[in-house]
Amino acid sequence: MNVYDEAHNLARAIKESGEFKEFDRMRKELEQDADASKMIGEMQQLQVQLQTAQMTGQEPDQDVMNRLQSLGTMIATKPVAARFMQAQGAFTIMMNDVFGIIGEAVGLQ
């Protein structure tokens, strides 16, 4: 068994999965809506800021928390943005599961 061949097989299986196809479709659809795309981009940047603060033991900035909440509300009213977030979430869960399976198999967990 060649590990690299199996990795390519896994990559193909991921690209053929319903989760990836829906995520990719919604990503392309999101790119067509500048306002929704901008909101998603800002939300992702703020989430990184929040995660960085949490990882370094800092208290979350209240302005960041308020803006995230506001963006979440606005995204919920934009169907393309909301569908993108759902598709991204489903794809992320699948990828986390795959990483977990691999990690468990090699004793990294």
C-alpha positions as CSV (number, residue, x, y, z in Angstrom):
1,M,0.0,0.0,0.0
2,N,1.4,3.4,-1.0
3,V,0.4,6.1,1.5
4,Y,0.6,8.8,-1.2
5,D,-1.7,6.9,-3.5
6,E,-4.2,6.5,-0.7
7,A,-3.9,10.2,0.1
8,H,-4.8,11.0,-3.5
9,N,-7.8,8.6,-3.2
10,L,-8.9,10.3,-0.1
11,A,-8.6,13.7,-1.7
12,R,-10.8,12.5,-4.6
13,A,-13.3,11.1,-2.3
14,I,-13.5,14.4,-0.4
15,K,-13.9,16.3,-3.7
16,E,-16.7,13.9,-4.7
17,S,-18.5,14.1,-1.4
18,G,-21.9,15.9,-1.1
19,E,-20.5,18.1,1.7
20,F,-17.7,19.4,-0.5
21,K,-19.8,19.8,-3.6
22,E,-22.4,21.8,-1.7
23,F,-19.7,23.9,0.0
24,D,-18.0,24.6,-3.4
25,R,-21.3,25.5,-5.0
26,M,-22.2,27.9,-2.2
27,R,-18.7,29.4,-2.2
28,K,-19.1,30.2,-5.9
29,E,-22.7,31.5,-5.4
30,L,-21.4,33.7,-2.5
31,E,-18.7,35.2,-4.7
32,Q,-21.6,36.6,-6.9
33,D,-23.0,38.6,-4.0
34,A,-20.4,41.3,-2.9
35,D,-22.3,42.4,0.2
36,A,-22.8,38.8,1.5
37,S,-19.2,37.9,0.6
38,K,-17.9,41.0,2.5
39,M,-20.0,40.1,5.6
40,I,-18.7,36.5,5.6
41,G,-15.1,37.7,5.2
42,E,-15.4,40.1,8.1
43,M,-17.0,37.4,10.2
44,Q,-14.2,35.0,9.5
45,Q,-11.6,37.7,10.4
46,L,-13.3,38.4,13.7
47,Q,-13.6,34.7,14.5
48,V,-9.8,34.4,14.0
49,Q,-9.3,37.4,16.4
50,L,-11.5,35.8,18.9
51,Q,-9.8,32.4,18.7
52,T,-6.4,34.0,18.9
53,A,-7.4,35.8,22.1
54,Q,-8.9,32.7,23.6
55,M,-5.7,30.7,22.8
56,T,-3.5,33.3,24.5
57,G,-5.8,33.4,27.6
58,Q,-7.1,36.9,26.9
59,E,-10.6,37.9,27.6
60,P,-12.6,38.3,24.3
61,D,-13.0,41.9,23.2
62,Q,-16.6,43.1,23.8
63,D,-16.5,45.1,20.5
64,V,-15.5,42.0,18.6
65,M,-18.2,39.9,20.3
66,N,-20.9,42.6,19.6
67,R,-19.8,42.8,15.9
68,L,-19.9,39.1,15.5
69,Q,-23.4,39.0,16.9
70,S,-24.5,41.8,14.6
71,L,-22.9,40.1,11.6
72,G,-24.6,36.8,12.6
73,T,-28.0,38.5,12.6
74,M,-27.3,40.2,9.2
75,I,-26.0,36.9,7.7
76,A,-29.2,35.1,8.8
77,T,-31.2,37.6,6.7
78,K,-29.1,37.0,3.5
79,P,-30.1,33.6,2.2
80,V,-26.9,33.1,0.1
81,A,-24.7,33.9,3.2
82,A,-26.8,31.7,5.5
83,R,-26.6,28.7,3.1
84,F,-22.9,29.2,2.6
85,M,-22.4,29.1,6.4
86,Q,-24.4,25.9,6.6
87,A,-22.5,24.3,3.8
88,Q,-19.2,25.4,5.3
89,G,-20.2,24.0,8.7
90,A,-21.1,20.6,7.2
91,F,-17.9,20.4,5.2
92,T,-15.9,21.4,8.3
93,I,-17.5,18.7,10.4
94,M,-16.7,16.1,7.7
95,M,-13.1,17.2,7.6
96,N,-12.7,17.2,11.4
97,D,-14.1,13.7,11.4
98,V,-11.6,12.6,8.8
99,F,-8.7,14.2,10.7
100,G,-10.0,12.5,13.9
101,I,-10.1,9.1,12.2
102,I,-6.6,9.5,10.9
103,G,-5.3,10.9,14.2
104,E,-6.9,8.0,16.1
105,A,-5.5,5.4,13.8
106,V,-1.9,6.6,14.4
107,G,-2.4,7.3,18.1
108,L,-2.3,11.1,18.0
109,Q,-5.5,11.5,20.1
